[in-house]
Amino acid sequence: MLDTLTSDIEQAYAIPMQKDPAWEQKNKEIFSLYSQVSAHKGM
């Protein structure tokens, strides 16, 4: 379920595959959500 959510977030918000501090700064809320979901994916 979380795998699907992370994929959906990646596609909807064009999250870069490589770390991009400029994108992260511009999209703080989206990046925060994505990071939290990704961190819990393996649990």
mmCIF entry with sequence, helices, sheets and N, C-alpha, C, O atoms, coordinates in Angstrom:
data_MODEL
# 
_entry.id   MODEL 
# 
_entity.id                         1 
_entity.type                       polymer 
_entity.pdbx_number_of_molecules   1 
# 
_entity_poly.entity_id                      1 
_entity_poly.type                           'polypeptide(L)' 
_entity_poly.nstd_linkage                   no 
_entity_poly.nstd_monomer                   no 
_entity_poly.pdbx_seq_one_letter_code       MLDTLTSDIEQAYAIPMQKDPAWEQKNKEIFSLYSQVSAHKGM 
_entity_poly.pdbx_seq_one_letter_code_can   MLDTLTSDIEQAYAIPMQKDPAWEQKNKEIFSLYSQVSAHKGM 
_entity_poly.pdbx_strand_id                 A 
# 
loop_
_entity_poly_seq.entity_id 
_entity_poly_seq.num 
_entity_poly_seq.mon_id 
_entity_poly_seq.hetero 
1 1  MET n 
1 2  LEU n 
1 3  ASP n 
1 4  THR n 
1 5  LEU n 
1 6  THR n 
1 7  SER n 
1 8  ASP n 
1 9  ILE n 
1 10 GLU n 
1 11 GLN n 
1 12 ALA n 
1 13 TYR n 
1 14 ALA n 
1 15 ILE n 
1 16 PRO n 
1 17 MET n 
1 18 GLN n 
1 19 LYS n 
1 20 ASP n 
1 21 PRO n 
1 22 ALA n 
1 23 TRP n 
1 24 GLU n 
1 25 GLN n 
1 26 LYS n 
1 27 ASN n 
1 28 LYS n 
1 29 GLU n 
1 30 ILE n 
1 31 PHE n 
1 32 SER n 
1 33 LEU n 
1 34 TYR n 
1 35 SER n 
1 36 GLN n 
1 37 VAL n 
1 38 SER n 
1 39 ALA n 
1 40 HIS n 
1 41 LYS n 
1 42 GLY n 
1 43 MET n 
# 
_struct_asym.id          A 
_struct_asym.entity_id   1 
# 
loop_
_struct_conf.conf_type_id 
_struct_conf.id 
_struct_conf.pdbx_PDB_helix_id 
_struct_conf.beg_label_comp_id 
_struct_conf.beg_label_asym_id 
_struct_conf.beg_label_seq_id 
_struct_conf.pdbx_beg_PDB_ins_code 
_struct_conf.end_label_comp_id 
_struct_conf.end_label_asym_id 
_struct_conf.end_label_seq_id 
_struct_conf.pdbx_end_PDB_ins_code 
_struct_conf.beg_auth_comp_id 
_struct_conf.beg_auth_asym_id 
_struct_conf.beg_auth_seq_id 
_struct_conf.end_auth_comp_id 
_struct_conf.end_auth_asym_id 
_struct_conf.end_auth_seq_id 
_struct_conf.pdbx_PDB_helix_class 
_struct_conf.details 
_struct_conf.pdbx_PDB_helix_length 
HELX_P HELX_P1 AA1 LEU A 2  ? TYR A 13 ? LEU A 2  TYR A 13 1 ? 12 
HELX_P HELX_P2 AA2 PRO A 21 ? LYS A 26 ? PRO A 21 LYS A 26 1 ? 6  
HELX_P HELX_P3 AA3 LYS A 28 ? HIS A 40 ? LYS A 28 HIS A 40 1 ? 13 
# 
_struct_conf_type.id          HELX_P 
_struct_conf_type.criteria    ? 
_struct_conf_type.reference   ? 
# 
loop_
_atom_site.group_PDB 
_atom_site.id 
_atom_site.type_symbol 
_atom_site.label_atom_id 
_atom_site.label_alt_id 
_atom_site.label_comp_id 
_atom_site.label_asym_id 
_atom_site.label_entity_id 
_atom_site.label_seq_id 
_atom_site.pdbx_PDB_ins_code 
_atom_site.Cartn_x 
_atom_site.Cartn_y 
_atom_site.Cartn_z 
_atom_site.occupancy 
_atom_site.B_iso_or_equiv 
_atom_site.pdbx_formal_charge 
_atom_site.auth_seq_id 
_atom_site.auth_comp_id 
_atom_site.auth_asym_id 
_atom_site.auth_atom_id 
_atom_site.pdbx_PDB_model_num 
ATOM 1   N N  . MET A 1 1  ? 0.817  -1.192 0.000   1.00 0.00 ? 1  MET A N  1 
ATOM 2   C CA . MET A 1 1  ? 0.000  0.000  0.000   1.00 0.00 ? 1  MET A CA 1 
ATOM 3   C C  . MET A 1 1  ? 0.869  1.269  0.000   1.00 0.00 ? 1  MET A C  1 
ATOM 4   O O  . MET A 1 1  ? 0.616  2.203  -0.761  1.00 0.00 ? 1  MET A O  1 
ATOM 5   N N  . LEU A 1 2  ? 1.892  1.289  0.860   1.00 0.00 ? 2  LEU A N  1 
ATOM 6   C CA . LEU A 1 2  ? 2.760  2.461  0.882   1.00 0.00 ? 2  LEU A CA 1 
ATOM 7   C C  . LEU A 1 2  ? 3.600  2.560  -0.387  1.00 0.00 ? 2  LEU A C  1 
ATOM 8   O O  . LEU A 1 2  ? 3.962  3.658  -0.810  1.00 0.00 ? 2  LEU A O  1 
ATOM 9   N N  . ASP A 1 3  ? 3.911  1.414  -0.996  1.00 0.00 ? 3  ASP A N  1 
ATOM 10  C CA . ASP A 1 3  ? 4.639  1.437  -2.273  1.00 0.00 ? 3  ASP A CA 1 
ATOM 11  C C  . ASP A 1 3  ? 3.830  2.175  -3.333  1.00 0.00 ? 3  ASP A C  1 
ATOM 12  O O  . ASP A 1 3  ? 4.366  2.978  -4.096  1.00 0.00 ? 3  ASP A O  1 
ATOM 13  N N  . THR A 1 4  ? 2.547  1.891  -3.367  1.00 0.00 ? 4  THR A N  1 
ATOM 14  C CA . THR A 1 4  ? 1.662  2.554  -4.324  1.00 0.00 ? 4  THR A CA 1 
ATOM 15  C C  . THR A 1 4  ? 1.573  4.043  -4.034  1.00 0.00 ? 4  THR A C  1 
ATOM 16  O O  . THR A 1 4  ? 1.596  4.863  -4.952  1.00 0.00 ? 4  THR A O  1 
ATOM 17  N N  . LEU A 1 5  ? 1.471  4.395  -2.752  1.00 0.00 ? 5  LEU A N  1 
ATOM 18  C CA . LEU A 1 5  ? 1.376  5.806  -2.378  1.00 0.00 ? 5  LEU A CA 1 
ATOM 19  C C  . LEU A 1 5  ? 2.642  6.561  -2.772  1.00 0.00 ? 5  LEU A C  1 
ATOM 20  O O  . LEU A 1 5  ? 2.557  7.664  -3.313  1.00 0.00 ? 5  LEU A O  1 
ATOM 21  N N  . THR A 1 6  ? 3.810  5.987  -2.509  1.00 0.00 ? 6  THR A N  1 
ATOM 22  C CA . THR A 1 6  ? 5.040  6.683  -2.897  1.00 0.00 ? 6  THR A CA 1 
ATOM 23  C C  . THR A 1 6  ? 5.131  6.850  -4.415  1.00 0.00 ? 6  THR A C  1 
ATOM 24  O O  . THR A 1 6  ? 5.563  7.896  -4.899  1.00 0.00 ? 6  THR A O  1 
ATOM 25  N N  . SER A 1 7  ? 4.733  5.843  -5.150  1.00 0.00 ? 7  SER A N  1 
ATOM 26  C CA . SER A 1 7  ? 4.739  5.945  -6.619  1.00 0.00 ? 7  SER A CA 1 
ATOM 27  C C  . SER A 1 7  ? 3.775  7.023  -7.093  1.00 0.00 ? 7  SER A C  1 
ATOM 28  O O  . SER A 1 7  ? 4.092  7.796  -7.997  1.00 0.00 ? 7  SER A O  1 
ATOM 29  N N  . ASP A 1 8  ? 2.604  7.070  -6.484  1.00 0.00 ? 8  ASP A N  1 
ATOM 30  C CA . ASP A 1 8  ? 1.615  8.089  -6.849  1.00 0.00 ? 8  ASP A CA 1 
ATOM 31  C C  . ASP A 1 8  ? 2.146  9.494  -6.567  1.00 0.00 ? 8  ASP A C  1 
ATOM 32  O O  . ASP A 1 8  ? 1.977  10.403 -7.379  1.00 0.00 ? 8  ASP A O  1 
ATOM 33  N N  . ILE A 1 9  ? 2.786  9.664  -5.414  1.00 0.00 ? 9  ILE A N  1 
ATOM 34  C CA . ILE A 1 9  ? 3.350  10.973 -5.059  1.00 0.00 ? 9  ILE A CA 1 
ATOM 35  C C  . ILE A 1 9  ? 4.463  11.342 -6.040  1.00 0.00 ? 9  ILE A C  1 
ATOM 36  O O  . ILE A 1 9  ? 4.536  12.485 -6.492  1.00 0.00 ? 9  ILE A O  1 
ATOM 37  N N  . GLU A 1 10 ? 5.327  10.384 -6.368  1.00 0.00 ? 10 GLU A N  1 
ATOM 38  C CA . GLU A 1 10 ? 6.419  10.636 -7.318  1.00 0.00 ? 10 GLU A CA 1 
ATOM 39  C C  . GLU A 1 10 ? 5.885  11.127 -8.655  1.00 0.00 ? 10 GLU A C  1 
ATOM 40  O O  . GLU A 1 10 ? 6.413  12.079 -9.229  1.00 0.00 ? 10 GLU A O  1 
ATOM 41  N N  . GLN A 1 11 ? 4.851  10.483 -9.142  1.00 0.00 ? 11 GLN A N  1 
ATOM 42  C CA . GLN A 1 11 ? 4.287  10.848 -10.443 1.00 0.00 ? 11 GLN A CA 1 
ATOM 43  C C  . GLN A 1 11 ? 3.528  12.167 -10.381 1.00 0.00 ? 11 GLN A C  1 
ATOM 44  O O  . GLN A 1 11 ? 3.680  13.013 -11.262 1.00 0.00 ? 11 GLN A O  1 
ATOM 45  N N  . ALA A 1 12 ? 2.719  12.343 -9.356  1.00 0.00 ? 12 ALA A N  1 
ATOM 46  C CA . ALA A 1 12 ? 1.876  13.539 -9.267  1.00 0.00 ? 12 ALA A CA 1 
ATOM 47  C C  . ALA A 1 12 ? 2.691  14.817 -9.090  1.00 0.00 ? 12 ALA A C  1 
ATOM 48  O O  . ALA A 1 12 ? 2.314  15.874 -9.597  1.00 0.00 ? 12 ALA A O  1 
ATOM 49  N N  . TYR A 1 13 ? 3.814  14.719 -8.367  1.00 0.00 ? 13 TYR A N  1 
ATOM 50  C CA . TYR A 1 13 ? 4.585  15.918 -8.050  1.00 0.00 ? 13 TYR A CA 1 
ATOM 51  C C  . TYR A 1 13 ? 5.957  15.942 -8.713  1.00 0.00 ? 13 TYR A C  1 
ATOM 52  O O  . TYR A 1 13 ? 6.798  16.774 -8.370  1.00 0.00 ? 13 TYR A O  1 
ATOM 53  N N  . ALA A 1 14 ? 6.187  15.044 -9.653  1.00 0.00 ? 14 ALA A N  1 
ATOM 54  C CA . ALA A 1 14 ? 7.454  14.999 -10.405 1.00 0.00 ? 14 ALA A CA 1 
ATOM 55  C C  . ALA A 1 14 ? 8.662  15.056 -9.472  1.00 0.00 ? 14 ALA A C  1 
ATOM 56  O O  . ALA A 1 14 ? 9.561  15.880 -9.644  1.00 0.00 ? 14 ALA A O  1 
ATOM 57  N N  . ILE A 1 15 ? 8.665  14.169 -8.487  1.00 0.00 ? 15 ILE A N  1 
ATOM 58  C CA . ILE A 1 15 ? 9.771  14.113 -7.538  1.00 0.00 ? 15 ILE A CA 1 
ATOM 59  C C  . ILE A 1 15 ? 11.004 13.593 -8.279  1.00 0.00 ? 15 ILE A C  1 
ATOM 60  O O  . ILE A 1 15 ? 10.950 12.546 -8.924  1.00 0.00 ? 15 ILE A O  1 
ATOM 61  N N  . PRO A 1 16 ? 12.114 14.330 -8.185  1.00 0.00 ? 16 PRO A N  1 
ATOM 62  C CA . PRO A 1 16 ? 13.323 13.917 -8.903  1.00 0.00 ? 16 PRO A CA 1 
ATOM 63  C C  . PRO A 1 16 ? 13.895 12.613 -8.350  1.00 0.00 ? 16 PRO A C  1 
ATOM 64  O O  . PRO A 1 16 ? 13.800 12.348 -7.152  1.00 0.00 ? 16 PRO A O  1 
ATOM 65  N N  . MET A 1 17 ? 14.480 11.812 -9.214  1.00 0.00 ? 17 MET A N  1 
ATOM 66  C CA . MET A 1 17 ? 15.058 10.532 -8.813  1.00 0.00 ? 17 MET A CA 1 
ATOM 67  C C  . MET A 1 17 ? 16.323 10.731 -7.970  1.00 0.00 ? 17 MET A C  1 
ATOM 68  O O  . MET A 1 17 ? 16.597 9.947  -7.062  1.00 0.00 ? 17 MET A O  1 
ATOM 69  N N  . GLN A 1 18 ? 17.079 11.768 -8.271  1.00 0.00 ? 18 GLN A N  1 
ATOM 70  C CA . GLN A 1 18 ? 18.281 12.077 -7.495  1.00 0.00 ? 18 GLN A CA 1 
ATOM 71  C C  . GLN A 1 18 ? 17.980 13.247 -6.568  1.00 0.00 ? 18 GLN A C  1 
ATOM 72  O O  . GLN A 1 18 ? 17.121 14.079 -6.857  1.00 0.00 ? 18 GLN A O  1 
ATOM 73  N N  . LYS A 1 19 ? 18.693 13.298 -5.457  1.00 0.00 ? 19 LYS A N  1 
ATOM 74  C CA . LYS A 1 19 ? 18.514 14.367 -4.483  1.00 0.00 ? 19 LYS A CA 1 
ATOM 75  C C  . LYS A 1 19 ? 18.683 15.724 -5.168  1.00 0.00 ? 19 LYS A C  1 
ATOM 76  O O  . LYS A 1 19 ? 19.668 15.964 -5.866  1.00 0.00 ? 19 LYS A O  1 
ATOM 77  N N  . ASP A 1 20 ? 17.706 16.600 -4.956  1.00 0.00 ? 20 ASP A N  1 
ATOM 78  C CA . ASP A 1 20 ? 17.723 17.934 -5.547  1.00 0.00 ? 20 ASP A CA 1 
ATOM 79  C C  . ASP A 1 20 ? 17.320 18.944 -4.471  1.00 0.00 ? 20 ASP A C  1 
ATOM 80  O O  . ASP A 1 20 ? 16.131 19.194 -4.272  1.00 0.00 ? 20 ASP A O  1 
ATOM 81  N N  . PRO A 1 21 ? 18.301 19.524 -3.778  1.00 0.00 ? 21 PRO A N  1 
ATOM 82  C CA . PRO A 1 21 ? 17.992 20.453 -2.688  1.00 0.00 ? 21 PRO A CA 1 
ATOM 83  C C  . PRO A 1 21 ? 17.101 21.625 -3.111  1.00 0.00 ? 21 PRO A C  1 
ATOM 84  O O  . PRO A 1 21 ? 16.280 22.088 -2.319  1.00 0.00 ? 21 PRO A O  1 
ATOM 85  N N  . ALA A 1 22 ? 17.250 22.103 -4.329  1.00 0.00 ? 22 ALA A N  1 
ATOM 86  C CA . ALA A 1 22 ? 16.410 23.211 -4.796  1.00 0.00 ? 22 ALA A CA 1 
ATOM 87  C C  . ALA A 1 22 ? 14.950 22.776 -4.877  1.00 0.00 ? 22 ALA A C  1 
ATOM 88  O O  . ALA A 1 22 ? 14.060 23.520 -4.464  1.00 0.00 ? 22 ALA A O  1 
ATOM 89  N N  . TRP A 1 23 ? 14.693 21.572 -5.408  1.00 0.00 ? 23 TRP A N  1 
ATOM 90  C CA . TRP A 1 23 ? 13.324 21.057 -5.491  1.00 0.00 ? 23 TRP A CA 1 
ATOM 91  C C  . TRP A 1 23 ? 12.768 20.845 -4.088  1.00 0.00 ? 23 TRP A C  1 
ATOM 92  O O  . TRP A 1 23 ? 11.621 21.195 -3.810  1.00 0.00 ? 23 TRP A O  1 
ATOM 93  N N  . GLU A 1 24 ? 13.580 20.273 -3.209  1.00 0.00 ? 24 GLU A N  1 
ATOM 94  C CA . GLU A 1 24 ? 13.150 20.010 -1.837  1.00 0.00 ? 24 GLU A CA 1 
ATOM 95  C C  . GLU A 1 24 ? 12.782 21.309 -1.126  1.00 0.00 ? 24 GLU A C  1 
ATOM 96  O O  . GLU A 1 24 ? 11.803 21.352 -0.380  1.00 0.00 ? 24 GLU A O  1 
ATOM 97  N N  . GLN A 1 25 ? 13.552 22.358 -1.349  1.00 0.00 ? 25 GLN A N  1 
ATOM 98  C CA . GLN A 1 25 ? 13.283 23.659 -0.726  1.00 0.00 ? 25 GLN A CA 1 
ATOM 99  C C  . GLN A 1 25 ? 11.980 24.257 -1.243  1.00 0.00 ? 25 GLN A C  1 
ATOM 100 O O  . GLN A 1 25 ? 11.196 24.804 -0.467  1.00 0.00 ? 25 GLN A O  1 
ATOM 101 N N  . LYS A 1 26 ? 11.745 24.157 -2.542  1.00 0.00 ? 26 LYS A N  1 
ATOM 102 C CA . LYS A 1 26 ? 10.526 24.705 -3.150  1.00 0.00 ? 26 LYS A CA 1 
ATOM 103 C C  . LYS A 1 26 ? 9.282  23.924 -2.758  1.00 0.00 ? 26 LYS A C  1 
ATOM 104 O O  . LYS A 1 26 ? 8.184  24.481 -2.733  1.00 0.00 ? 26 LYS A O  1 
ATOM 105 N N  . ASN A 1 27 ? 9.440  22.646 -2.453  1.00 0.00 ? 27 ASN A N  1 
ATOM 106 C CA . ASN A 1 27 ? 8.313  21.741 -2.200  1.00 0.00 ? 27 ASN A CA 1 
ATOM 107 C C  . ASN A 1 27 ? 8.431  21.092 -0.825  1.00 0.00 ? 27 ASN A C  1 
ATOM 108 O O  . ASN A 1 27 ? 8.348  19.870 -0.698  1.00 0.00 ? 27 ASN A O  1 
ATOM 109 N N  . LYS A 1 28 ? 8.625  21.911 0.197   1.00 0.00 ? 28 LYS A N  1 
ATOM 110 C CA . LYS A 1 28 ? 8.894  21.403 1.544   1.00 0.00 ? 28 LYS A CA 1 
ATOM 111 C C  . LYS A 1 28 ? 7.818  20.452 2.056   1.00 0.00 ? 28 LYS A C  1 
ATOM 112 O O  . LYS A 1 28 ? 8.135  19.388 2.587   1.00 0.00 ? 28 LYS A O  1 
ATOM 113 N N  . GLU A 1 29 ? 6.555  20.823 1.903   1.00 0.00 ? 29 GLU A N  1 
ATOM 114 C CA . GLU A 1 29 ? 5.465  19.989 2.431   1.00 0.00 ? 29 GLU A CA 1 
ATOM 115 C C  . GLU A 1 29 ? 5.378  18.654 1.693   1.00 0.00 ? 29 GLU A C  1 
ATOM 116 O O  . GLU A 1 29 ? 5.215  17.605 2.315   1.00 0.00 ? 29 GLU A O  1 
ATOM 117 N N  . ILE A 1 30 ? 5.486  18.698 0.388   1.00 0.00 ? 30 ILE A N  1 
ATOM 118 C CA . ILE A 1 30 ? 5.420  17.469 -0.408  1.00 0.00 ? 30 ILE A CA 1 
ATOM 119 C C  . ILE A 1 30 ? 6.617  16.579 -0.083  1.00 0.00 ? 30 ILE A C  1 
ATOM 120 O O  . ILE A 1 30 ? 6.466  15.370 0.090   1.00 0.00 ? 30 ILE A O  1 
ATOM 121 N N  . PHE A 1 31 ? 7.805  17.178 -0.001  1.00 0.00 ? 31 PHE A N  1 
ATOM 122 C CA . PHE A 1 31 ? 8.998  16.398 0.298   1.00 0.00 ? 31 PHE A CA 1 
ATOM 123 C C  . PHE A 1 31 ? 8.915  15.785 1.698   1.00 0.00 ? 31 PHE A C  1 
ATOM 124 O O  . PHE A 1 31 ? 9.342  14.649 1.903   1.00 0.00 ? 31 PHE A O  1 
ATOM 125 N N  . SER A 1 32 ? 8.378  16.519 2.643   1.00 0.00 ? 32 SER A N  1 
ATOM 126 C CA . SER A 1 32 ? 8.218  15.997 4.001   1.00 0.00 ? 32 SER A CA 1 
ATOM 127 C C  . SER A 1 32 ? 7.286  14.789 4.011   1.00 0.00 ? 32 SER A C  1 
ATOM 128 O O  . SER A 1 32 ? 7.601  13.763 4.614   1.00 0.00 ? 32 SER A O  1 
ATOM 129 N N  . LEU A 1 33 ? 6.152  14.909 3.352   1.00 0.00 ? 33 LEU A N  1 
ATOM 130 C CA . LEU A 1 33 ? 5.205  13.796 3.270   1.00 0.00 ? 33 LEU A CA 1 
ATOM 131 C C  . LEU A 1 33 ? 5.858  12.594 2.593   1.00 0.00 ? 33 LEU A C  1 
ATOM 132 O O  . LEU A 1 33 ? 5.777  11.471 3.091   1.00 0.00 ? 33 LEU A O  1 
ATOM 133 N N  . TYR A 1 34 ? 6.493  12.834 1.476   1.00 0.00 ? 34 TYR A N  1 
ATOM 134 C CA . TYR A 1 34 ? 7.139  11.755 0.727   1.00 0.00 ? 34 TYR A CA 1 
ATOM 135 C C  . TYR A 1 34 ? 8.216  11.069 1.567   1.00 0.00 ? 34 TYR A C  1 
ATOM 136 O O  . TYR A 1 34 ? 8.319  9.843  1.566   1.00 0.00 ? 34 TYR A O  1 
ATOM 137 N N  . SER A 1 35 ? 9.008  11.848 2.275   1.00 0.00 ? 35 SER A N  1 
ATOM 138 C CA . SER A 1 35 ? 10.070 11.287 3.118   1.00 0.00 ? 35 SER A CA 1 
ATOM 139 C C  . SER A 1 35 ? 9.501  10.422 4.231   1.00 0.00 ? 35 SER A C  1 
ATOM 140 O O  . SER A 1 35 ? 10.029 9.349  4.524   1.00 0.00 ? 35 SER A O  1 
ATOM 141 N N  . GLN A 1 36 ? 8.426  10.890 4.847   1.00 0.00 ? 36 GLN A N  1 
ATOM 142 C CA . GLN A 1 36 ? 7.804  10.130 5.934   1.00 0.00 ? 36 GLN A CA 1 
ATOM 143 C C  . GLN A 1 36 ? 7.213  8.823  5.422   1.00 0.00 ? 36 GLN A C  1 
ATOM 144 O O  . GLN A 1 36 ? 7.380  7.777  6.049   1.00 0.00 ? 36 GLN A O  1 
ATOM 145 N N  . VAL A 1 37 ? 6.530  8.876  4.301   1.00 0.00 ? 37 VAL A N  1 
ATOM 146 C CA . VAL A 1 37 ? 5.938  7.662  3.728   1.00 0.00 ? 37 VAL A CA 1 
ATOM 147 C C  . VAL A 1 37 ? 7.048  6.693  3.325   1.00 0.00 ? 37 VAL A C  1 
ATOM 148 O O  . VAL A 1 37 ? 6.952  5.493  3.584   1.00 0.00 ? 37 VAL A O  1 
ATOM 149 N N  . SER A 1 38 ? 8.094  7.210  2.696   1.00 0.00 ? 38 SER A N  1 
ATOM 150 C CA . SER A 1 38 ? 9.205  6.355  2.269   1.00 0.00 ? 38 SER A CA 1 
ATOM 151 C C  . SER A 1 38 ? 9.890  5.688  3.458   1.00 0.00 ? 38 SER A C  1 
ATOM 152 O O  . SER A 1 38 ? 10.278 4.522  3.381   1.00 0.00 ? 38 SER A O  1 
ATOM 153 N N  . ALA A 1 39 ? 10.036 6.420  4.545   1.00 0.00 ? 39 ALA A N  1 
ATOM 154 C CA . ALA A 1 39 ? 10.698 5.876  5.730   1.00 0.00 ? 39 ALA A CA 1 
ATOM 155 C C  . ALA A 1 39 ? 9.904  4.731  6.347   1.00 0.00 ? 39 ALA A C  1 
ATOM 156 O O  . ALA A 1 39 ? 10.484 3.807  6.916   1.00 0.00 ? 39 ALA A O  1 
ATOM 157 N N  . HIS A 1 40 ? 8.584  4.790  6.237   1.00 0.00 ? 40 HIS A N  1 
ATOM 158 C CA . HIS A 1 40 ? 7.729  3.766  6.834   1.00 0.00 ? 40 HIS A CA 1 
ATOM 159 C C  . HIS A 1 40 ? 7.413  2.618  5.876   1.00 0.00 ? 40 HIS A C  1 
ATOM 160 O O  . HIS A 1 40 ? 6.772  1.641  6.264   1.00 0.00 ? 40 HIS A O  1 
ATOM 161 N N  . LYS A 1 41 ? 7.853  2.731  4.652   1.00 0.00 ? 41 LYS A N  1 
ATOM 162 C CA . LYS A 1 41 ? 7.566  1.726  3.632   1.00 0.00 ? 41 LYS A CA 1 
ATOM 163 C C  . LYS A 1 41 ? 8.104  0.348  4.010   1.00 0.00 ? 41 LYS A C  1 
ATOM 164 O O  . LYS A 1 41 ? 7.447  -0.661 3.753   1.00 0.00 ? 41 LYS A O  1 
ATOM 165 N N  . GLY A 1 42 ? 9.265  0.293  4.604   1.00 0.00 ? 42 GLY A N  1 
ATOM 166 C CA . GLY A 1 42 ? 9.887  -0.979 4.922   1.00 0.00 ? 42 GLY A CA 1 
ATOM 167 C C  . GLY A 1 42 ? 9.442  -1.589 6.244   1.00 0.00 ? 42 GLY A C  1 
ATOM 168 O O  . GLY A 1 42 ? 9.855  -2.698 6.582   1.00 0.00 ? 42 GLY A O  1 
ATOM 169 N N  . MET A 1 43 ? 8.632  -0.901 6.973   1.00 0.00 ? 43 MET A N  1 
ATOM 170 C CA . MET A 1 43 ? 8.209  -1.391 8.297   1.00 0.00 ? 43 MET A CA 1 
ATOM 171 C C  . MET A 1 43 ? 7.122  -2.421 8.211   1.00 0.00 ? 43 MET A C  1 
ATOM 172 O O  . MET A 1 43 ? 6.665  -2.924 9.238   1.00 0.00 ? 43 MET A O  1 
# 
